[in-house]
C-alpha cells in the first residue's frame, strides 16, 4: 500500500501542533498543489526545525527505497516497504 503526499503535508501530519496552528484557506482546500504553495513559506518561516526533520526523514526514505520523490509534481510516495 502506498500513500502520496507532499513534504508540507507530512509536516502537518507528523506535527499536530502545527496542523492546529495553520488554517488552510477554504478556497484552496483539497488542491494539493495550491496547499503546498500556501504551506511552504509558512513552514519555512515559522516551523523550520520541523521542516528540516521531515526533509531528513524523506531523504532517508529515498535512500532506503521506502519513499519515491516526483520532481515534476513535488509529490512523495510512501511505499510502505
PDB file with SEQRES, HELIX, SHEET and CRYST1 records, atoms N, CA, C and O in Angstrom:
SEQRES   1 A   81  UNK UNK UNK UNK UNK UNK UNK UNK UNK UNK UNK UNK UNK          
SEQRES   2 A   81  UNK UNK UNK UNK UNK UNK UNK UNK UNK UNK UNK UNK UNK          
SEQRES   3 A   81  UNK UNK UNK UNK UNK UNK UNK UNK UNK UNK UNK UNK UNK          
SEQRES   4 A   81  UNK UNK UNK UNK UNK UNK UNK UNK UNK UNK UNK UNK UNK          
SEQRES   5 A   81  UNK UNK UNK UNK UNK UNK UNK UNK UNK UNK UNK UNK UNK          
SEQRES   6 A   81  UNK UNK UNK UNK UNK UNK UNK UNK UNK UNK UNK UNK UNK          
SEQRES   7 A   81  UNK UNK UNK                                                  
HELIX    1 AA1 UNK A    7  UNK A   14  1                                   8    
HELIX    2 AA2 UNK A   16  UNK A   21  1                                   6    
HELIX    3 AA3 UNK A   26  UNK A   28  5                                   3    
HELIX    4 AA4 UNK A   32  UNK A   46  1                                  15    
HELIX    5 AA5 UNK A   48  UNK A   64  1                                  17    
SHEET    1 AA1 3 UNK A   3  UNK A   6  0                                        
SHEET    2 AA1 3 UNK A  75  UNK A  78 -1                                        
SHEET    3 AA1 3 UNK A  67  UNK A  70 -1                                        
CRYST1    1.000    1.000    1.000  90.00  90.00  90.00 P 1           1          
ATOM      1  N   UNK A   1       0.847  -1.176   0.000  1.00  0.00           N  
ATOM      2  CA  UNK A   1       0.000   0.000   0.000  1.00  0.00           C  
ATOM      3  C   UNK A   1       0.895   1.244   0.000  1.00  0.00           C  
ATOM      4  O   UNK A   1       1.900   1.294   0.709  1.00  0.00           O  
ATOM      5  N   UNK A   2       0.522   2.243  -0.800  1.00  0.00           N  
ATOM      6  CA  UNK A   2       1.312   3.466  -0.843  1.00  0.00           C  
ATOM      7  C   UNK A   2       0.420   4.669  -0.571  1.00  0.00           C  
ATOM      8  O   UNK A   2      -0.803   4.612  -0.697  1.00  0.00           O  
ATOM      9  N   UNK A   3       1.078   5.760  -0.193  1.00  0.00           N  
ATOM     10  CA  UNK A   3       0.387   6.995   0.124  1.00  0.00           C  
ATOM     11  C   UNK A   3       1.160   8.131  -0.538  1.00  0.00           C  
ATOM     12  O   UNK A   3       2.363   8.271  -0.319  1.00  0.00           O  
ATOM     13  N   UNK A   4       0.485   8.938  -1.338  1.00  0.00           N  
ATOM     14  CA  UNK A   4       1.138  10.063  -1.993  1.00  0.00           C  
ATOM     15  C   UNK A   4       0.781  11.347  -1.275  1.00  0.00           C  
ATOM     16  O   UNK A   4      -0.384  11.594  -0.961  1.00  0.00           O  
ATOM     17  N   UNK A   5       1.800  12.170  -1.014  1.00  0.00           N  
ATOM     18  CA  UNK A   5       1.623  13.395  -0.251  1.00  0.00           C  
ATOM     19  C   UNK A   5       2.712  14.382  -0.659  1.00  0.00           C  
ATOM     20  O   UNK A   5       3.400  14.171  -1.658  1.00  0.00           O  
ATOM     21  N   UNK A   6       2.867  15.440   0.095  1.00  0.00           N  
ATOM     22  CA  UNK A   6       3.944  16.405  -0.126  1.00  0.00           C  
ATOM     23  C   UNK A   6       4.668  16.624   1.197  1.00  0.00           C  
ATOM     24  O   UNK A   6       4.157  16.266   2.259  1.00  0.00           O  
ATOM     25  N   UNK A   7       5.845  17.205   1.129  1.00  0.00           N  
ATOM     26  CA  UNK A   7       6.595  17.471   2.357  1.00  0.00           C  
ATOM     27  C   UNK A   7       5.787  18.367   3.306  1.00  0.00           C  
ATOM     28  O   UNK A   7       5.695  18.045   4.490  1.00  0.00           O  
ATOM     29  N   UNK A   8       5.192  19.486   2.834  1.00  0.00           N  
ATOM     30  CA  UNK A   8       4.405  20.297   3.769  1.00  0.00           C  
ATOM     31  C   UNK A   8       3.262  19.518   4.430  1.00  0.00           C  
ATOM     32  O   UNK A   8       2.977  19.715   5.611  1.00  0.00           O  
ATOM     33  N   UNK A   9       2.618  18.645   3.676  1.00  0.00           N  
ATOM     34  CA  UNK A   9       1.527  17.859   4.250  1.00  0.00           C  
ATOM     35  C   UNK A   9       2.059  16.858   5.282  1.00  0.00           C  
ATOM     36  O   UNK A   9       1.398  16.583   6.283  1.00  0.00           O  
ATOM     37  N   UNK A  10       3.258  16.316   5.033  1.00  0.00           N  
ATOM     38  CA  UNK A  10       3.872  15.425   6.020  1.00  0.00           C  
ATOM     39  C   UNK A  10       4.194  16.170   7.307  1.00  0.00           C  
ATOM     40  O   UNK A  10       4.038  15.625   8.400  1.00  0.00           O  
ATOM     41  N   UNK A  11       4.640  17.407   7.181  1.00  0.00           N  
ATOM     42  CA  UNK A  11       4.911  18.215   8.374  1.00  0.00           C  
ATOM     43  C   UNK A  11       3.635  18.334   9.204  1.00  0.00           C  
ATOM     44  O   UNK A  11       3.664  18.148  10.420  1.00  0.00           O  
ATOM     45  N   UNK A  12       2.523  18.642   8.553  1.00  0.00           N  
ATOM     46  CA  UNK A  12       1.253  18.770   9.283  1.00  0.00           C  
ATOM     47  C   UNK A  12       0.841  17.445   9.911  1.00  0.00           C  
ATOM     48  O   UNK A  12       0.324  17.413  11.028  1.00  0.00           O  
ATOM     49  N   UNK A  13       1.070  16.354   9.190  1.00  0.00           N  
ATOM     50  CA  UNK A  13       0.688  15.034   9.692  1.00  0.00           C  
ATOM     51  C   UNK A  13       1.531  14.621  10.894  1.00  0.00           C  
ATOM     52  O   UNK A  13       1.005  14.078  11.865  1.00  0.00           O  
ATOM     53  N   UNK A  14       2.809  14.871  10.836  1.00  0.00           N  
ATOM     54  CA  UNK A  14       3.726  14.417  11.892  1.00  0.00           C  
ATOM     55  C   UNK A  14       3.769  15.350  13.104  1.00  0.00           C  
ATOM     56  O   UNK A  14       4.167  14.943  14.196  1.00  0.00           O  
ATOM     57  N   UNK A  15       3.358  16.599  12.902  1.00  0.00           N  
ATOM     58  CA  UNK A  15       3.392  17.580  13.991  1.00  0.00           C  
ATOM     59  C   UNK A  15       2.007  18.206  14.161  1.00  0.00           C  
ATOM     60  O   UNK A  15       1.733  19.267  13.600  1.00  0.00           O  
ATOM     61  N   UNK A  16       1.136  17.555  14.929  1.00  0.00           N  
ATOM     62  CA  UNK A  16      -0.240  18.034  15.097  1.00  0.00           C  
ATOM     63  C   UNK A  16      -0.336  19.469  15.612  1.00  0.00           C  
ATOM     64  O   UNK A  16      -1.292  20.174  15.288  1.00  0.00           O  
ATOM     65  N   UNK A  17       0.631  19.910  16.403  1.00  0.00           N  
ATOM     66  CA  UNK A  17       0.573  21.288  16.902  1.00  0.00           C  
ATOM     67  C   UNK A  17       0.674  22.289  15.748  1.00  0.00           C  
ATOM     68  O   UNK A  17       0.104  23.378  15.823  1.00  0.00           O  
ATOM     69  N   UNK A  18       1.387  21.932  14.699  1.00  0.00           N  
ATOM     70  CA  UNK A  18       1.478  22.811  13.530  1.00  0.00           C  
ATOM     71  C   UNK A  18       0.165  22.766  12.753  1.00  0.00           C  
ATOM     72  O   UNK A  18      -0.339  23.802  12.319  1.00  0.00           O  
ATOM     73  N   UNK A  19      -0.379  21.585  12.580  1.00  0.00           N  
ATOM     74  CA  UNK A  19      -1.654  21.446  11.867  1.00  0.00           C  
ATOM     75  C   UNK A  19      -2.747  22.257  12.548  1.00  0.00           C  
ATOM     76  O   UNK A  19      -3.604  22.839  11.884  1.00  0.00           O  
ATOM     77  N   UNK A  20      -2.712  22.291  13.881  1.00  0.00           N  
ATOM     78  CA  UNK A  20      -3.723  23.073  14.617  1.00  0.00           C  
ATOM     79  C   UNK A  20      -3.483  24.575  14.477  1.00  0.00           C  
ATOM     80  O   UNK A  20      -4.426  25.365  14.542  1.00  0.00           O  
ATOM     81  N   UNK A  21      -2.236  24.966  14.286  1.00  0.00           N  
ATOM     82  CA  UNK A  21      -1.884  26.396  14.245  1.00  0.00           C  
ATOM     83  C   UNK A  21      -2.095  27.043  12.876  1.00  0.00           C  
ATOM     84  O   UNK A  21      -2.222  28.264  12.781  1.00  0.00           O  
ATOM     85  N   UNK A  22      -2.131  26.237  11.823  1.00  0.00           N  
ATOM     86  CA  UNK A  22      -2.230  26.786  10.468  1.00  0.00           C  
ATOM     87  C   UNK A  22      -3.601  26.466   9.891  1.00  0.00           C  
ATOM     88  O   UNK A  22      -4.040  25.316   9.884  1.00  0.00           O  
ATOM     89  N   UNK A  23      -4.256  27.498   9.413  1.00  0.00           N  
ATOM     90  CA  UNK A  23      -5.545  27.297   8.760  1.00  0.00           C  
ATOM     91  C   UNK A  23      -5.370  27.482   7.255  1.00  0.00           C  
ATOM     92  O   UNK A  23      -5.038  28.568   6.780  1.00  0.00           O  
ATOM     93  N   UNK A  24      -5.600  26.401   6.520  1.00  0.00           N  
ATOM     94  CA  UNK A  24      -5.506  26.461   5.065  1.00  0.00           C  
ATOM     95  C   UNK A  24      -6.763  27.163   4.551  1.00  0.00           C  
ATOM     96  O   UNK A  24      -7.877  26.790   4.919  1.00  0.00           O  
ATOM     97  N   UNK A  25      -6.588  28.179   3.704  1.00  0.00           N  
ATOM     98  CA  UNK A  25      -7.760  28.900   3.184  1.00  0.00           C  
ATOM     99  C   UNK A  25      -8.751  27.946   2.510  1.00  0.00           C  
ATOM    100  O   UNK A  25      -8.371  27.026   1.787  1.00  0.00           O  
ATOM    101  N   UNK A  26      -9.993  28.195   2.767  1.00  0.00           N  
ATOM    102  CA  UNK A  26     -11.053  27.323   2.277  1.00  0.00           C  
ATOM    103  C   UNK A  26     -11.031  27.176   0.756  1.00  0.00           C  
ATOM    104  O   UNK A  26     -11.312  26.096   0.236  1.00  0.00           O  
ATOM    105  N   UNK A  27     -10.700  28.250   0.039  1.00  0.00           N  
ATOM    106  CA  UNK A  27     -10.756  28.205  -1.423  1.00  0.00           C  
ATOM    107  C   UNK A  27      -9.665  27.340  -2.056  1.00  0.00           C  
ATOM    108  O   UNK A  27      -9.735  27.052  -3.251  1.00  0.00           O  
ATOM    109  N   UNK A  28      -8.653  26.916  -1.278  1.00  0.00           N  
ATOM    110  CA  UNK A  28      -7.620  26.041  -1.839  1.00  0.00           C  
ATOM    111  C   UNK A  28      -7.619  24.649  -1.206  1.00  0.00           C  
ATOM    112  O   UNK A  28      -6.856  23.779  -1.624  1.00  0.00           O  
ATOM    113  N   UNK A  29      -8.456  24.439  -0.218  1.00  0.00           N  
ATOM    114  CA  UNK A  29      -8.515  23.134   0.446  1.00  0.00           C  
ATOM    115  C   UNK A  29      -8.842  22.050  -0.565  1.00  0.00           C  
ATOM    116  O   UNK A  29      -9.772  22.173  -1.362  1.00  0.00           O  
ATOM    117  N   UNK A  30      -8.054  20.984  -0.510  1.00  0.00           N  
ATOM    118  CA  UNK A  30      -8.263  19.867  -1.430  1.00  0.00           C  
ATOM    119  C   UNK A  30      -7.429  19.955  -2.693  1.00  0.00           C  
ATOM    120  O   UNK A  30      -7.328  18.975  -3.431  1.00  0.00           O  
ATOM    121  N   UNK A  31      -6.829  21.108  -2.957  1.00  0.00           N  
ATOM    122  CA  UNK A  31      -5.945  21.283  -4.109  1.00  0.00           C  
ATOM    123  C   UNK A  31      -4.516  21.135  -3.588  1.00  0.00           C  
ATOM    124  O   UNK A  31      -3.943  22.072  -3.033  1.00  0.00           O  
ATOM    125  N   UNK A  32      -3.959  19.956  -3.776  1.00  0.00           N  
ATOM    126  CA  UNK A  32      -2.650  19.641  -3.195  1.00  0.00           C  
ATOM    127  C   UNK A  32      -1.591  20.657  -3.585  1.00  0.00           C  
ATOM    128  O   UNK A  32      -0.819  21.100  -2.735  1.00  0.00           O  
ATOM    129  N   UNK A  33      -1.541  21.031  -4.851  1.00  0.00           N  
ATOM    130  CA  UNK A  33      -0.526  21.983  -5.307  1.00  0.00           C  
ATOM    131  C   UNK A  33      -0.723  23.352  -4.666  1.00  0.00           C  
ATOM    132  O   UNK A  33       0.244  23.960  -4.205  1.00  0.00           O  
ATOM    133  N   UNK A  34      -1.941  23.839  -4.629  1.00  0.00           N  
ATOM    134  CA  UNK A  34      -2.217  25.146  -4.025  1.00  0.00           C  
ATOM    135  C   UNK A  34      -1.928  25.118  -2.523  1.00  0.00           C  
ATOM    136  O   UNK A  34      -1.382  26.075  -1.973  1.00  0.00           O  
ATOM    137  N   UNK A  35      -2.292  24.035  -1.872  1.00  0.00           N  
ATOM    138  CA  UNK A  35      -1.995  23.907  -0.443  1.00  0.00           C  
ATOM    139  C   UNK A  35      -0.483  23.904  -0.216  1.00  0.00           C  
ATOM    140  O   UNK A  35       0.013  24.542   0.713  1.00  0.00           O  
ATOM    141  N   UNK A  36       0.240  23.185  -1.069  1.00  0.00           N  
ATOM    142  CA  UNK A  36       1.700  23.146  -0.977  1.00  0.00           C  
ATOM    143  C   UNK A  36       2.278  24.557  -1.105  1.00  0.00           C  
ATOM    144  O   UNK A  36       3.127  24.959  -0.309  1.00  0.00           O  
ATOM    145  N   UNK A  37       1.821  25.296  -2.099  1.00  0.00           N  
ATOM    146  CA  UNK A  37       2.314  26.661  -2.325  1.00  0.00           C  
ATOM    147  C   UNK A  37       2.000  27.583  -1.143  1.00  0.00           C  
ATOM    148  O   UNK A  37       2.789  28.471  -0.819  1.00  0.00           O  
ATOM    149  N   UNK A  38       0.870  27.374  -0.513  1.00  0.00           N  
ATOM    150  CA  UNK A  38       0.491  28.158   0.666  1.00  0.00           C  
ATOM    151  C   UNK A  38       1.332  27.769   1.881  1.00  0.00           C  
ATOM    152  O   UNK A  38       1.827  28.633   2.605  1.00  0.00           O  
ATOM    153  N   UNK A  39       1.487  26.477   2.097  1.00  0.00           N  
ATOM    154  CA  UNK A  39       2.150  25.983   3.303  1.00  0.00           C  
ATOM    155  C   UNK A  39       3.659  26.202   3.295  1.00  0.00           C  
ATOM    156  O   UNK A  39       4.246  26.508   4.333  1.00  0.00           O  
ATOM    157  N   UNK A  40       4.285  26.051   2.146  1.00  0.00           N  
ATOM    158  CA  UNK A  40       5.742  26.100   2.071  1.00  0.00           C  
ATOM    159  C   UNK A  40       6.345  27.328   2.746  1.00  0.00           C  
ATOM    160  O   UNK A  40       7.187  27.163   3.628  1.00  0.00           O  
ATOM    161  N   UNK A  41       5.960  28.553   2.379  1.00  0.00           N  
ATOM    162  CA  UNK A  41       6.592  29.711   3.018  1.00  0.00           C  
ATOM    163  C   UNK A  41       6.275  29.831   4.513  1.00  0.00           C  
ATOM    164  O   UNK A  41       7.112  30.295   5.286  1.00  0.00           O  
ATOM    165  N   UNK A  42       5.091  29.423   4.914  1.00  0.00           N  
ATOM    166  CA  UNK A  42       4.714  29.486   6.333  1.00  0.00           C  
ATOM    167  C   UNK A  42       5.588  28.530   7.144  1.00  0.00           C  
ATOM    168  O   UNK A  42       6.118  28.889   8.196  1.00  0.00           O  
ATOM    169  N   UNK A  43       5.723  27.326   6.640  1.00  0.00           N  
ATOM    170  CA  UNK A  43       6.524  26.334   7.348  1.00  0.00           C  
ATOM    171  C   UNK A  43       7.997  26.715   7.383  1.00  0.00           C  
ATOM    172  O   UNK A  43       8.664  26.529   8.400  1.00  0.00           O  
ATOM    173  N   UNK A  44       8.503  27.242   6.287  1.00  0.00           N  
ATOM    174  CA  UNK A  44       9.910  27.638   6.237  1.00  0.00           C  
ATOM    175  C   UNK A  44      10.189  28.797   7.197  1.00  0.00           C  
ATOM    176  O   UNK A  44      11.274  28.884   7.771  1.00  0.00           O  
ATOM    177  N   UNK A  45       9.228  29.666   7.365  1.00  0.00           N  
ATOM    178  CA  UNK A  45       9.413  30.839   8.228  1.00  0.00           C  
ATOM    179  C   UNK A  45       9.224  30.499   9.708  1.00  0.00           C  
ATOM    180  O   UNK A  45      10.049  30.860  10.547  1.00  0.00           O  
ATOM    181  N   UNK A  46       8.138  29.803  10.012  1.00  0.00           N  
ATOM    182  CA  UNK A  46       7.744  29.615  11.408  1.00  0.00           C  
ATOM    183  C   UNK A  46       8.057  28.243  11.998  1.00  0.00           C  
ATOM    184  O   UNK A  46       8.076  28.086  13.219  1.00  0.00           O  
ATOM    185  N   UNK A  47       8.302  27.256  11.152  1.00  0.00           N  
ATOM    186  CA  UNK A  47       8.491  25.887  11.630  1.00  0.00           C  
ATOM    187  C   UNK A  47       9.672  25.216  10.921  1.00  0.00           C  
ATOM    188  O   UNK A  47       9.587  24.061  10.504  1.00  0.00           O  
ATOM    189  N   UNK A  48      10.743  25.941  10.797  1.00  0.00           N  
ATOM    190  CA  UNK A  48      11.908  25.469  10.047  1.00  0.00           C  
ATOM    191  C   UNK A  48      12.500  24.182  10.649  1.00  0.00           C  
ATOM    192  O   UNK A  48      12.905  23.286   9.908  1.00  0.00           O  
ATOM    193  N   UNK A  49      12.551  24.090  11.952  1.00  0.00           N  
ATOM    194  CA  UNK A  49      13.121  22.900  12.590  1.00  0.00           C  
ATOM    195  C   UNK A  49      12.327  21.653  12.223  1.00  0.00           C  
ATOM    196  O   UNK A  49      12.902  20.628  11.858  1.00  0.00           O  
ATOM    197  N   UNK A  50      11.016  21.746  12.321  1.00  0.00           N  
ATOM    198  CA  UNK A  50      10.158  20.611  11.989  1.00  0.00           C  
ATOM    199  C   UNK A  50      10.259  20.286  10.500  1.00  0.00           C  
ATOM    200  O   UNK A  50      10.260  19.117  10.114  1.00  0.00           O  
ATOM    201  N   UNK A  51      10.343  21.323   9.664  1.00  0.00           N  
ATOM    202  CA  UNK A  51      10.507  21.131   8.220  1.00  0.00           C  
ATOM    203  C   UNK A  51      11.781  20.315   7.954  1.00  0.00           C  
ATOM    204  O   UNK A  51      11.766  19.365   7.170  1.00  0.00           O  
ATOM    205  N   UNK A  52      12.867  20.692   8.606  1.00  0.00           N  
ATOM    206  CA  UNK A  52      14.142  20.007   8.392  1.00  0.00           C  
ATOM    207  C   UNK A  52      14.098  18.565   8.878  1.00  0.00           C  
ATOM    208  O   UNK A  52      14.728  17.694   8.278  1.00  0.00           O  
ATOM    209  N   UNK A  53      13.366  18.300   9.949  1.00  0.00           N  
ATOM    210  CA  UNK A  53      13.206  16.926  10.438  1.00  0.00           C  
ATOM    211  C   UNK A  53      12.514  16.077   9.377  1.00  0.00           C  
ATOM    212  O   UNK A  53      12.945  14.958   9.097  1.00  0.00           O  
ATOM    213  N   UNK A  54      11.457  16.600   8.794  1.00  0.00           N  
ATOM    214  CA  UNK A  54      10.723  15.850   7.764  1.00  0.00           C  
ATOM    215  C   UNK A  54      11.571  15.684   6.516  1.00  0.00           C  
ATOM    216  O   UNK A  54      11.552  14.618   5.900  1.00  0.00           O  
ATOM    217  N   UNK A  55      12.313  16.708   6.131  1.00  0.00           N  
ATOM    218  CA  UNK A  55      13.192  16.586   4.958  1.00  0.00           C  
ATOM    219  C   UNK A  55      14.226  15.489   5.171  1.00  0.00           C  
ATOM    220  O   UNK A  55      14.531  14.729   4.253  1.00  0.00           O  
ATOM    221  N   UNK A  56      14.755  15.410   6.367  1.00  0.00           N  
ATOM    222  CA  UNK A  56      15.711  14.348   6.703  1.00  0.00           C  
ATOM    223  C   UNK A  56      15.040  12.983   6.594  1.00  0.00           C  
ATOM    224  O   UNK A  56      15.623  12.037   6.064  1.00  0.00           O  
ATOM    225  N   UNK A  57      13.815  12.887   7.096  1.00  0.00           N  
ATOM    226  CA  UNK A  57      13.060  11.637   7.010  1.00  0.00           C  
ATOM    227  C   UNK A  57      12.828  11.243   5.554  1.00  0.00           C  
ATOM    228  O   UNK A  57      12.970  10.075   5.191  1.00  0.00           O  
ATOM    229  N   UNK A  58      12.472  12.217   4.730  1.00  0.00           N  
ATOM    230  CA  UNK A  58      12.229  11.956   3.309  1.00  0.00           C  
ATOM    231  C   UNK A  58      13.528  11.534   2.621  1.00  0.00           C  
ATOM    232  O   UNK A  58      13.537  10.567   1.859  1.00  0.00           O  
ATOM    233  N   UNK A  59      14.612  12.242   2.879  1.00  0.00           N  
ATOM    234  CA  UNK A  59      15.900  11.889   2.279  1.00  0.00           C  
ATOM    235  C   UNK A  59      16.305  10.461   2.642  1.00  0.00           C  
ATOM    236  O   UNK A  59      16.767   9.705   1.788  1.00  0.00           O  
ATOM    237  N   UNK A  60      16.130  10.100   3.904  1.00  0.00           N  
ATOM    238  CA  UNK A  60      16.449   8.748   4.348  1.00  0.00           C  
ATOM    239  C   UNK A  60      15.556   7.732   3.651  1.00  0.00           C  
ATOM    240  O   UNK A  60      16.024   6.677   3.222  1.00  0.00           O  
ATOM    241  N   UNK A  61      14.280   8.046   3.538  1.00  0.00           N  
ATOM    242  CA  UNK A  61      13.339   7.150   2.862  1.00  0.00           C  
ATOM    243  C   UNK A  61      13.673   6.960   1.401  1.00  0.00           C  
ATOM    244  O   UNK A  61      13.529   5.858   0.872  1.00  0.00           O  
ATOM    245  N   UNK A  62      14.118   8.017   0.737  1.00  0.00           N  
ATOM    246  CA  UNK A  62      14.523   7.904  -0.665  1.00  0.00           C  
ATOM    247  C   UNK A  62      15.734   6.977  -0.770  1.00  0.00           C  
ATOM    248  O   UNK A  62      15.778   6.104  -1.637  1.00  0.00           O  
ATOM    249  N   UNK A  63      16.704   7.167   0.105  1.00  0.00           N  
ATOM    250  CA  UNK A  63      17.906   6.323   0.103  1.00  0.00           C  
ATOM    251  C   UNK A  63      17.561   4.857   0.368  1.00  0.00           C  
ATOM    252  O   UNK A  63      18.152   3.960  -0.232  1.00  0.00           O  
ATOM    253  N   UNK A  64      16.609   4.618   1.262  1.00  0.00           N  
ATOM    254  CA  UNK A  64      16.234   3.253   1.637  1.00  0.00           C  
ATOM    255  C   UNK A  64      15.229   2.630   0.678  1.00  0.00           C  
ATOM    256  O   UNK A  64      14.966   1.429   0.749  1.00  0.00           O  
ATOM    257  N   UNK A  65      14.666   3.433  -0.217  1.00  0.00           N  
ATOM    258  CA  UNK A  65      13.688   2.921  -1.169  1.00  0.00           C  
ATOM    259  C   UNK A  65      12.273   2.852  -0.641  1.00  0.00           C  
ATOM    260  O   UNK A  65      11.413   2.226  -1.261  1.00  0.00           O  
ATOM    261  N   UNK A  66      12.011   3.491   0.507  1.00  0.00           N  
ATOM    262  CA  UNK A  66      10.655   3.478   1.058  1.00  0.00           C  
ATOM    263  C   UNK A  66       9.860   4.723   0.682  1.00  0.00           C  
ATOM    264  O   UNK A  66       8.669   4.830   0.975  1.00  0.00           O  
ATOM    265  N   UNK A  67      10.544   5.666   0.024  1.00  0.00           N  
ATOM    266  CA  UNK A  67       9.893   6.891  -0.439  1.00  0.00           C  
ATOM    267  C   UNK A  67      10.374   7.170  -1.859  1.00  0.00           C  
ATOM    268  O   UNK A  67      11.557   7.038  -2.171  1.00  0.00           O  
ATOM    269  N   UNK A  68       9.427   7.558  -2.707  1.00  0.00           N  
ATOM    270  CA  UNK A  68       9.744   7.946  -4.083  1.00  0.00           C  
ATOM    271  C   UNK A  68       9.365   9.400  -4.241  1.00  0.00           C  
ATOM    272  O   UNK A  68       8.249   9.795  -3.901  1.00  0.00           O  
ATOM    273  N   UNK A  69      10.295  10.213  -4.762  1.00  0.00           N  
ATOM    274  CA  UNK A  69      10.047  11.639  -4.965  1.00  0.00           C  
ATOM    275  C   UNK A  69       9.806  11.908  -6.442  1.00  0.00           C  
ATOM    276  O   UNK A  69      10.586  11.482  -7.293  1.00  0.00           O  
ATOM    277  N   UNK A  70       8.725  12.617  -6.741  1.00  0.00           N  
ATOM    278  CA  UNK A  70       8.415  13.029  -8.113  1.00  0.00           C  
ATOM    279  C   UNK A  70       8.817  14.493  -8.249  1.00  0.00           C  
ATOM    280  O   UNK A  70       8.119  15.377  -7.752  1.00  0.00           O  
ATOM    281  N   UNK A  71       9.935  14.753  -8.917  1.00  0.00           N  
ATOM    282  CA  UNK A  71      10.444  16.108  -9.068  1.00  0.00           C  
ATOM    283  C   UNK A  71       9.543  17.017  -9.874  1.00  0.00           C  
ATOM    284  O   UNK A  71       9.589  18.234  -9.696  1.00  0.00           O  
ATOM    285  N   UNK A  72       8.729  16.466 -10.751  1.00  0.00           N  
ATOM    286  CA  UNK A  72       7.831  17.286 -11.572  1.00  0.00           C  
ATOM    287  C   UNK A  72       6.679  17.851 -10.762  1.00  0.00           C  
ATOM    288  O   UNK A  72       6.289  19.003 -10.949  1.00  0.00           O  
ATOM    289  N   UNK A  73       6.132  17.041  -9.860  1.00  0.00           N  
ATOM    290  CA  UNK A  73       4.954  17.457  -9.099  1.00  0.00           C  
ATOM    291  C   UNK A  73       5.282  17.863  -7.667  1.00  0.00           C  
ATOM    292  O   UNK A  73       4.477  18.514  -7.002  1.00  0.00           O  
ATOM    293  N   UNK A  74       6.459  17.478  -7.198  1.00  0.00           N  
ATOM    294  CA  UNK A  74       6.815  17.745  -5.805  1.00  0.00           C  
ATOM    295  C   UNK A  74       6.177  16.770  -4.841  1.00  0.00           C  
ATOM    296  O   UNK A  74       6.288  16.932  -3.626  1.00  0.00           O  
ATOM    297  N   UNK A  75       5.512  15.762  -5.371  1.00  0.00           N  
ATOM    298  CA  UNK A  75       4.850  14.769  -4.522  1.00  0.00           C  
ATOM    299  C   UNK A  75       5.826  13.676  -4.114  1.00  0.00           C  
ATOM    300  O   UNK A  75       6.764  13.343  -4.839  1.00  0.00           O  
ATOM    301  N   UNK A  76       5.578  13.140  -2.949  1.00  0.00           N  
ATOM    302  CA  UNK A  76       6.339  11.999  -2.479  1.00  0.00           C  
ATOM    303  C   UNK A  76       5.362  10.858  -2.261  1.00  0.00           C  
ATOM    304  O   UNK A  76       4.229  11.055  -1.822  1.00  0.00           O  
ATOM    305  N   UNK A  77       5.833   9.654  -2.579  1.00  0.00           N  
ATOM    306  CA  UNK A  77       5.014   8.475  -2.366  1.00  0.00           C  
ATOM    307  C   UNK A  77       5.684   7.626  -1.312  1.00  0.00           C  
ATOM    308  O   UNK A  77       6.835   7.216  -1.462  1.00  0.00           O  
ATOM    309  N   UNK A  78       4.956   7.368  -0.246  1.00  0.00           N  
ATOM    310  CA  UNK A  78       5.416   6.494   0.825  1.00  0.00           C  
ATOM    311  C   UNK A  78       5.016   5.088   0.432  1.00  0.00           C  
ATOM    312  O   UNK A  78       3.831   4.754   0.426  1.00  0.00           O  
ATOM    313  N   UNK A  79       6.001   4.259   0.104  1.00  0.00           N  
ATOM    314  CA  UNK A  79       5.691   2.944  -0.446  1.00  0.00           C  
ATOM    315  C   UNK A  79       5.341   1.901   0.601  1.00  0.00           C  
ATOM    316  O   UNK A  79       4.771   0.857   0.282  1.00  0.00           O  
ATOM    317  N   UNK A  80       5.684   2.186   1.852  1.00  0.00           N  
ATOM    318  CA  UNK A  80       5.348   1.239   2.917  1.00  0.00           C  
ATOM    319  C   UNK A  80       6.229   0.013   2.951  1.00  0.00           C  
ATOM    320  O   UNK A  80       5.889  -0.975   3.602  1.00  0.00           O  
ATOM    321  N   UNK A  81       7.349   0.055   2.266  1.00  0.00           N  
ATOM    322  CA  UNK A  81       8.275  -1.093   2.276  1.00  0.00           C  
ATOM    323  C   UNK A  81       8.979  -1.213   3.591  1.00  0.00           C  
ATOM    324  O   UNK A  81       9.791  -2.120   3.776  1.00  0.00           O  
TER     325      UNK A  81                                                      
END                                                                             
